Amino acid sequence: MDWKERITVDPKVLVGKPVIKGTRLAVEFIAELLAEGWSNQQIIDNYPGITADDIRARLAYASESLQAEKVYRVGV
């Protein structure tokens, strides 16, 4: 899945945090709901602008972000 079709970053929306396109719902907010035990269906029911594909795009975004993360050894 190409998350760029469903997630956008705009400095004018939520101070540039990644959000689901067409909403003001931050990717991190959706992640927090899932971490708290919400099901995909509960998110969709409570936030009608969100689809199952949007939730999957959040996972693709997180995966790509983690893959790009670099760790550098310092001071040893």
N, C-alpha and C positions, 0 to 999 in steps of 0.2 A: 504494500500500500504506500502511495506517495502522500505523506502527511501534509505536504505543502498545499494540497488541494483543499484541506479542511482546517488548517491551523494558520493563523496569521500573527505577525508581530508588527505593531504600529505604535510608535512613541506617543500618539495621541489617545490611545486606548489602554487603560490600566497601566500607565507609565511604561508601556512597551513590553509588558509581560505577554507571553504567547497565549492567545485565546482561540476558542472555536470560532471560525469565521461566521459572521452574521450575529454574534452574541457578544456579551461582555463577560462570558464565563471563562476564567483562566484555566489553562491546562492543569496547573497545580491544584486548583480547587476540585476538579474532577478526580485527580489522583488522590486527594485527601478523602473524598467521599468513598472511593473504592477501598482505601486503606482502613476506613472506619467500618467497613463491612457492607456498604451499600452494594446492591446488585446493579448490573447494567440496566435492568428493567426499572428499578426504582429511580435511577437517575433520569432515564427517559420519561418516566411518568411525572416526575417532579419538575423537570426542566424540558418542556415540550420542544424547544429549539434544538435539542441534542438528539442525535441518532446513534445507533449502534456503530455505524461507520466512523462517527466522530470520536467515539470512545476508543475504537481500534487505532485511529490516527494518533490519539494521545499516546498510546503504547509505542507506535512506530516512532513518534517524535522523541520519546524518552529513550528508546533503544538507540537511536542515532546519536542523541546527545551524549549518552554514556559511552558509546564507541569512540566518540571524538575526544573524550576526556583523557588528559595526559597527566601522569604523576611523575614528579621530578624528585629525585633524592637530593636533600639539602643538608650540608654541614656534617657529613659523616666521612 
